[in-house]
Amino acid sequence: MPQNHREITPGFQIGVTLAFFGLGLLLLVNHEMWADEMQAWLIARDSNSWGDLFQNLRYEGHPGLWHAALYLLSRFTPQPLAMQCLHLLLASAAVYLFLRYAPFTRLQKILFVFGYFPFFEYAAISRNYALGVLLIFGFCALKQTASAGKYLWLSGTLFLLSQTNVYALIMAMSLGATLILEFFLKKDLRPLLAASRGELILSLAIFLLGLGLALMQIVPPADSGFAVGWHFAFDLGRLTHTLSTIWRSYVPIPLPQYNFWDTNIITNKHLQFLLSACLVVFSLGLFTRKRITLFLYLMGTLGIFLFTYFKYPGNLRHHGHLFVLLMVCLWLSNYYPDREMRSGWVSWFSNFAKPHQNKFLVMILSAHLIGGIIAGSADIFYPFSGSKEIARFIKDEKMDHMIMLGDEDDYTSTVAGYLNCKLHYPCSNRYGSFIIWDQSRKTLAPAEVVKKAAQMCKQQREDVLLILNYELNVPETTLFLVKKAERSILTAENFYLYIMRHPKNMKDQAKLGWR
C-alpha cells in the first residue's frame, strides 16, 4: 500500500482539511448537543478549581484530559458552543495528520476523512474521543518521523493518550506494548542500550506513569451507580454482541431513518457475528507477515473485546476504536518488512489476502462514507436532541427565572447546559447541572415527579416548570403542557415542557392560552 507522493501534495492536504472543517462547521451549527456531550461541559463550567474539577470527575469512568481543556476554556465563556469549536479544531488537526503522514492513496484518504467516525461521530459530536484519535495519529506520525529522542516523544504521546478515555487507554497500552516488543526484536540491542539507556528508562517511566494515573481516575468510588460490577459469567448473547462489534465498526452503515443513531443496516446479531468473524480473519491475513502489527492488532482488538464483554457493552462510538485500530495497523505495517513464512495454510491465506488489501480497504471506507453521508444529512435536517429548542422556548417566553425541575436527569441536564443554569433533579433530590452518577439516584414514577413539583410549588408559592423526556398522563388540574420538542434523532431527548401553576396564578391562565 505505498503512498504516491506525487498525488499527496501539500495543496491536497490543506484543501481536504479545509473542506472537512467547512463541512464540519455546517454540521456543528446544525447539531443539538445531547447529554453526554453537555455533561463534560457542565462539569468543567461548574467546577470552581482544579481540585473541584477532579473531584467532580470521580464518577465519570474516564480520565480528565478533555475535561481539563474544557475547564480552561470555560474560564473565558459559559457558552457550550466554545466546546464544539474546540472539538472541531481537534478533529480537523487529526484529519490533517492523517492526510499528511498516513501511507494511503488519495481516494482512500478522502473516503476515510469523510467517513462515519472521523466526520460524524468524532467531529460533529463533541466528546473526548476526537482528542484520543488526534493523539493516536500523532503517535503514528512520530513513529514515522521521530529520530532523536524518539522514545521520549512516543511515550509522552502515549501518556497524553491514556488520559483521554478508557478506549484510548486500551489503545495506549497496546501501542506501548508494541513498542516494547519492537525494541526487543531488534537484532543487536547493545549499541542502542549503551547510547540511550537514560532515554529508555525515562520513556518507560513516563508511559507507566500515564497508565497509573489513568487507572486511578477511572476506578469508580464505592457508591458509584453507573456500570458497576464485572460480568464474568458466560453469556452467549453478550458474547455475540461483543464479537459483532467488528462488523458494526468496520461497516457502520445505519438504517436509512431519521433516528438512525446506533443502528446498522444489518439488524440480525447472528449475521453480524458471522460477518465479523470473516472481517477479523481477513484482517489477520493482512498482518500475518508483519508480526509487530499482528501483535498490535491482536492485543488492541482483544483488549476492547474483553472490556466490552466483562465491563461495559458500549455503543458504536466506543466500538469505533476497533476501526481506528485497523487503520493504525495498516498505517504502521507499511514501515515493517515482510517476514519469511514456511509454506502452509497460513502462508497461503496471507498470499490470498495481501493482493486484495486495497480493494478491501476501499470497500470498507466506501461503507464509512455512506454512513457519514446518512448521519450528517440526518443531523442537518432533524434535531439530534430537543434540548436546544426547549431552552430557546424557555428563554423567549421569559421563563428562565422560574423554578425548574428536570426528569430524567441524565437527559434533561442538556437543557441546563443551554440555559446556563441549574435544575432540580427529583431522582436524586438535588439542585445541579451535571449528573453525579452515585447510588442516590432513583428512578421515579411520573406521578412521584408531579407530586414533587406540586410540593415545590406550594412551598415556594411560585409556578414550577417541569422539563421531562416523556409525556404525562397524570390527573392534575394545575398542570399544563406548554411545549413539545419531538422528532429528535435521539428519541430519549424528545422533551415535554409542563408548567405547574400556583393557585394564586390560576386567574391568569386564560390569558396565557396554555391548555
C-alpha positions in Angstrom: 0.0 0.0 0.0 2.7 2.6 -0.9 1.8 6.2 -1.0 2.0 8.1 -4.3 3.8 11.2 -3.1 3.1 13.0 -6.4 -0.6 12.9 -5.8 -0.5 13.6 -2.0 0.7 17.2 -2.3 0.5 19.9 0.4 -2.2 21.6 -1.5 -4.3 18.3 -1.4 -3.6 18.0 2.4 -4.6 21.6 3.2 -7.5 21.6 0.7 -9.2 18.4 2.1 -8.6 19.6 5.6 -10.3 22.9 4.9 -13.2 21.1 3.2 -13.5 18.9 6.2 -13.5 21.9 8.5 -16.1 23.7 6.4 -18.5 20.8 6.2 -17.8 20.1 9.9 -18.8 23.7 10.7 -22.0 23.2 8.8 -22.7 20.1 10.9 -21.7 21.9 14.1 -24.2 24.8 13.7 -27.0 22.3 13.0 -26.1 19.8 15.7 -28.0 20.0 19.0 -25.8 18.5 21.7 -27.0 15.6 23.8 -26.5 14.8 27.4 -23.1 13.1 27.2 -21.6 16.0 25.3 -23.1 18.5 27.7 -22.1 16.5 30.8 -18.4 17.2 30.2 -19.0 20.9 29.6 -21.2 21.2 32.7 -18.6 19.6 34.9 -15.9 21.9 33.6 -18.0 25.0 33.7 -19.4 24.5 37.2 -16.1 23.4 38.8 -14.6 26.2 40.9 -11.0 24.9 41.0 -8.7 22.2 39.6 -9.3 20.2 42.8 -13.1 20.6 42.4 -12.8 19.5 38.8 -11.2 16.2 39.5 -13.5 15.7 42.5 -16.5 16.1 40.1 -14.9 13.6 37.7 -14.7 10.7 40.0 -17.9 9.1 38.7 -17.3 9.6 35.0 -15.2 6.5 34.3 -12.8 8.5 32.0 -9.5 10.2 32.7 -9.7 14.0 32.7 -7.6 15.5 29.9 -10.6 16.5 27.9 -12.3 18.0 30.9 -9.1 19.9 31.8 -9.1 21.5 28.4 -12.8 22.4 28.8 -12.1 23.8 32.3 -9.6 26.3 30.8 -12.0 27.2 28.0 -14.9 27.7 30.4 -13.0 30.3 32.3 -13.4 32.6 29.2 -17.0 31.8 28.3 -20.0 29.8 29.7 -21.3 29.1 26.2 -21.1 25.4 25.2 -20.6 26.4 21.6 -17.0 27.1 22.6 -16.6 23.3 23.3 -17.9 22.5 19.9 -15.5 24.8 18.2 -12.5 23.4 20.1 -13.7 19.9 19.3 -13.9 20.6 15.5 -10.4 22.1 15.6 -9.1 18.9 17.2 -10.9 16.7 14.7 -9.5 18.8 11.8 -6.0 18.5 13.2 -6.4 14.7 13.4 -7.5 14.7 9.7 -4.6 16.8 8.7 -2.1 14.4 10.4 -3.8 11.5 8.6 -3.7 13.3 5.2 -0.1 14.4 5.8 1.5 11.2 7.1 -0.7 8.1 6.5 0.6 5.9 3.7 -2.8 5.6 1.8 -3.9 6.6 -1.6 -5.7 9.9 -2.3 -9.0 8.0 -2.8 -8.6 6.1 0.4 -7.8 9.2 2.4 -10.8 11.1 1.1 -13.1 8.2 1.8 -11.7 7.9 5.4 -11.8 11.6 6.2 -15.5 12.0 5.3 -16.4 8.6 6.7 -18.7 7.9 9.6 -16.3 8.1 12.5 -14.0 11.0 11.5 -16.7 13.1 10.0 -19.7 12.5 12.3 -19.1 10.5 15.5 -15.7 12.1 16.3 -16.3 15.5 14.8 -20.0 16.6 14.9 -20.5 15.0 18.4 -18.2 16.7 20.9 -16.7 14.0 23.2 -13.3 13.1 24.4 -12.8 10.6 21.5 -11.6 13.2 18.9 -8.7 14.1 21.2 -7.8 10.4 21.5 -7.8 10.0 17.8 -5.6 13.1 17.3 -3.1 11.6 19.7 -3.2 8.2 18.1 -2.5 9.7 14.7 0.2 11.9 16.3 1.8 8.7 17.6 1.8 7.2 14.1 3.3 10.3 12.6 6.0 10.4 15.2 6.7 6.7 14.7 7.4 7.6 11.1 9.4 10.8 11.5 11.0 10.9 15.0 14.7 10.2 15.3 16.4 12.0 18.2 14.6 11.4 21.4 12.2 9.1 19.6 11.1 7.1 22.6 10.6 10.2 24.8 8.3 11.7 22.2 6.4 8.5 21.7 6.0 7.8 25.4 4.9 11.4 26.0 2.2 11.0 23.4 1.1 7.7 25.0 1.0 9.5 28.4 -1.5 12.0 27.0 -3.4 9.4 25.0 -4.0 7.4 28.2 -5.6 10.4 29.8 -8.4 10.9 27.3 -10.8 8.0 27.6 -10.9 4.3 28.6 -10.8 3.1 25.0 -7.8 5.3 24.2 -6.2 3.8 27.4 -6.5 0.4 25.9 -5.0 1.7 22.7 -2.2 3.3 24.6 -1.5 0.0 26.4 -1.4 -1.8 23.1 0.8 0.7 21.3 3.2 0.8 24.3 3.5 -3.0 24.5 4.1 -3.0 20.7 6.9 -0.5 21.1 8.5 -2.7 23.8 8.1 -5.8 21.6 9.7 -4.0 18.7 12.6 -2.9 20.8 13.4 -6.4 22.0 13.1 -7.8 18.5 15.9 -5.7 17.2 18.8 -7.9 16.2 21.5 -6.1 18.2 20.5 -4.1 21.3 23.9 -3.4 22.7 24.7 -0.1 20.8 21.2 1.2 21.4 21.3 0.4 25.1 24.7 2.0 25.5 23.7 5.1 23.7 20.2 5.8 25.1 19.8 3.9 28.4 18.6 7.0 30.2 16.1 7.9 27.5 14.7 4.4 27.5 14.3 4.3 31.3 12.7 7.8 31.4 10.4 6.8 28.4 9.2 3.7 30.2 8.6 5.6 33.4 6.5 8.2 31.5 4.5 5.5 29.8 3.8 3.6 33.1 3.0 6.8 35.0 0.4 7.6 32.3 -1.2 4.2 32.7 -1.2 4.5 36.5 -2.7 8.0 36.6 -5.4 6.9 34.1 -6.3 3.8 36.2 -6.5 5.9 39.3 -9.0 8.2 37.7 -11.3 5.6 36.1 -11.7 3.4 39.1 -15.2 4.4 40.4 -16.0 5.3 44.1 -17.6 2.7 46.2 -21.0 4.4 45.9 -20.9 4.6 42.1 -24.3 3.8 40.4 -23.1 3.5 36.8 -21.7 0.5 35.0 -20.9 -1.2 38.3 -19.6 -4.7 38.7 -18.0 -7.1 36.2 -19.7 -9.8 34.2 -17.6 -12.9 34.4 -20.4 -15.5 33.8 -20.7 -17.0 30.4 -23.5 -15.2 28.4 -24.0 -16.2 24.8 -26.0 -13.1 24.0 -23.3 -10.9 25.5 -20.6 -12.8 23.6 -22.4 -12.4 20.3 -22.9 -8.7 20.9 -19.2 -8.3 21.7 -17.9 -10.1 18.7 -20.5 -8.4 16.4 -18.9 -5.0 17.2 -16.3 -5.7 14.5 -19.0 -5.6 11.8 -20.7 -2.6 13.3 -17.5 -0.6 13.5 -16.0 -1.7 10.1 -19.3 -1.3 8.2 -21.2 1.5 10.1 -24.0 2.0 7.6 -27.1 2.9 9.6 -30.7 2.2 8.8 -32.0 4.9 6.5 -34.3 6.6 9.0 -34.2 9.8 10.9 -33.4 8.1 14.3 -30.5 6.3 12.8 -28.0 6.6 15.6 -26.5 3.3 16.8 -28.4 1.3 14.2 -26.9 -0.9 11.5 -28.2 -1.8 8.0 -27.9 -5.5 9.1 -30.1 -5.9 12.2 -29.6 -9.6 12.8 -27.0 -10.1 15.6 -26.1 -13.6 14.4 -25.4 -12.5 10.9 -23.4 -9.6 12.3 -21.4 -12.1 14.3 -20.6 -14.2 11.2 -19.6 -11.2 9.1 -17.4 -10.0 12.0 -15.6 -13.3 12.0 -15.0 -13.0 8.3 -13.6 -9.5 8.7 -11.3 -10.5 11.5 -9.9 -13.5 9.7 -9.2 -11.4 6.6 -7.6 -8.7 8.6 -5.4 -11.2 10.3 -4.3 -12.4 6.8 -3.2 -8.8 6.1 -0.9 -8.8 9.1 0.4 -12.4 9.2 3.7 -11.4 7.6 4.1 -8.4 9.9 4.5 -9.8 13.3 4.7 -6.4 15.1 1.5 -5.1 13.6 -0.1 -8.5 14.0 0.7 -8.3 17.7 -0.8 -4.7 17.9 -4.0 -5.8 16.1 -4.5 -8.8 18.3 -3.7 -7.0 21.5 -5.9 -4.0 20.8 -8.8 -5.9 19.5 -8.7 -8.4 22.3 -8.4 -5.6 24.9 -11.5 -3.8 23.6 -13.4 -7.2 23.3 -12.5 -8.0 27.0 -13.7 -4.6 28.2 -16.9 -4.9 26.2 -17.7 -8.3 27.5 -16.6 -8.1 31.1 -17.4 -4.5 31.9 -19.4 -2.3 29.6 -21.2 -3.3 26.4 -20.8 0.1 24.9 -22.2 1.8 21.8 -21.0 2.4 18.3 -18.9 5.4 19.3 -16.9 3.1 21.6 -16.7 0.3 19.2 -15.3 2.7 16.6 -11.9 2.3 18.2 -11.8 -1.1 16.6 -11.9 0.5 13.2 -9.3 3.1 14.3 -7.1 0.3 15.4 -7.4 -1.4 12.0 -6.4 1.8 10.2 -3.4 2.3 12.6 -2.2 -1.2 11.9 -2.5 -0.7 8.2 -0.6 2.6 8.6 2.2 1.2 10.7 2.5 -2.1 8.8 3.8 -0.1 5.8 7.1 0.5 7.7 7.9 -3.1 8.6 9.4 -5.6 6.2 7.6 -8.8 5.4 8.9 -11.8 7.3 9.6 -15.1 5.6 7.0 -17.8 6.1 7.1 -21.5 5.6 4.6 -23.0 3.1 1.2 -23.9 4.7 -2.3 -22.7 5.1 -1.2 -19.5 7.0 1.2 -18.6 4.2 -1.5 -19.5 1.6 -4.1 -17.3 3.3 -1.6 -14.4 3.6 -0.8 -14.7 -0.1 -4.5 -14.5 -0.8 -5.4 -11.6 1.5 -2.5 -9.3 0.7 -3.2 -8.7 -3.0 -6.8 -7.8 -2.1 -5.8 -5.3 0.6 -6.5 -2.1 -1.4 -9.9 -3.4 -2.7 -10.9 -4.5 0.8 -9.9 -1.1 2.2 -11.8 0.8 -0.5 -14.9 -1.2 0.1 -14.7 -0.7 3.9 -14.1 3.0 3.5 -16.9 3.4 1.0 -19.2 1.9 3.6 -18.0 4.5 6.0 -18.6 7.3 3.5 -22.2 6.1 3.1 -22.6 6.1 6.8 -21.1 9.6 7.1 -23.5 10.9 4.5 -26.5 9.4 6.1 -25.6 10.6 9.6 -24.6 14.1 8.5 -27.7 14.6 6.4 -30.0 13.4 9.1 -28.3 15.7 11.7 -28.8 18.7 9.4 -32.5 18.0 8.7 -33.6 16.7 12.1 -32.8 17.8 15.6 -30.3 15.5 17.3 -31.8 16.5 20.6 -34.9 18.6 21.5 -32.9 20.3 24.3 -31.9 23.4 22.3 -35.5 24.0 21.1 -36.8 23.7 24.7 -34.1 26.0 26.1 -34.8 28.6 23.4 -38.5 28.5 24.1 -37.9 29.0 27.8 -35.7 32.0 27.2 -38.1 33.5 24.6 -41.0 33.2 27.0 -39.0 34.7 29.8 -39.3 31.5 31.9 -35.7 31.1 32.7 -36.1 32.8 36.1 -38.6 30.2 37.2 -38.0 27.1 39.4 -37.2 24.3 37.0 -37.4 20.5 37.6 -35.8 18.0 35.2 -36.6 14.3 34.8 -35.0 12.1 33.6 -31.9 13.9 34.8 -29.4 12.2 32.5 -31.1 13.7 29.5 -32.7 16.9 30.8 -29.3 18.1 32.0 -28.7 19.1 28.4 -31.3 21.9 28.8 -29.4 23.1 31.9 -26.4 23.4 29.7 -28.1 25.5 27.0 -29.8 27.7 29.7 -26.6 28.1 31.7 -28.5 27.4 34.9 -29.2 24.6 37.4 -32.2 22.4 37.6 -33.8 20.4 40.5 -33.4 16.7 39.8 -36.1 14.8 41.7 -34.5 11.4 41.0 -31.5 12.4 43.2 -33.3 15.2 45.2 -30.6 17.8 44.4 -30.1 21.0 42.5 -27.4 20.9 39.9 -26.4 20.9 36.3 -24.2 17.8 35.6 -25.2 14.4 36.8 -23.5 12.7 39.7 -23.6 9.0 39.0 -23.9 7.8 42.5 -26.4 5.4 44.2 -28.6 8.1 45.5 -30.2 8.4 42.0 -33.6 6.6 41.9 -36.0 6.1 39.0 -39.3 7.8 39.9 -42.7 7.1 38.5 -44.3 10.1 36.7 -46.8 10.6 39.5 -44.0 10.9 42.0 -42.3 13.6 39.9 -45.6 15.5 39.6 -46.1 15.2 43.4 -42.6 16.6 44.0 -43.3 19.5 41.6 -46.6 20.2 43.5 -44.7 20.3 46.8 -42.2 22.7 45.5 -44.9 24.9 44.0 -46.7 25.0 47.4 -43.6 25.6 49.4 -42.1 28.3 47.2 -45.5 29.8 46.3 -44.3 30.0 42.7 -45.0 28.3 39.4 -42.7 25.4 38.6 -41.5 24.3 35.2 -41.3 20.6 34.5 -38.8 19.6 31.8 -39.4 15.9 31.0 -38.4 13.4 28.3 -41.8 11.7 28.5 -45.4 12.8 28.3 -47.5 12.8 31.4 -50.9 11.2 31.9 -51.5 12.3 35.4 -54.7 14.0 36.5 -53.6 17.4 37.9 -55.8 20.5 37.4 -52.9 22.9 37.8 -50.5 21.2 35.4 -50.4 22.3 31.7 -48.4 21.2 28.7 -46.8 24.3 27.1 -44.3 23.0 24.6 -43.2 19.8 22.8 -39.9 19.1 21.1 -40.2 15.8 19.3 -38.8 14.0 16.3 -35.3 14.0 17.7 -32.7 11.6 16.3 -32.0 10.6 19.9 -35.5 9.7 20.9 -34.7 9.7 24.6 -34.2 13.5 24.2 -37.7 14.3 22.9 -38.8 16.8 25.5 -42.1 17.9 27.0 -42.4 21.2 28.9 -45.1 21.5 31.6 -46.0 24.3 34.0 -47.3 23.7 37.4 -49.4 26.7 38.3 -49.6 28.0 41.8 -53.3 28.7 42.7 -52.6 32.4 43.1 -51.6 32.5 39.3 -54.5 30.4 38.0 -56.5 33.5 37.3 -54.0 34.4 34.6 -54.3 31.0 32.9 -56.8 32.1 30.2 -54.5 35.0 29.2 -51.6 32.7 28.7 -53.5 30.3 26.5 -51.8 27.1 27.9 -54.0 24.0 28.0 
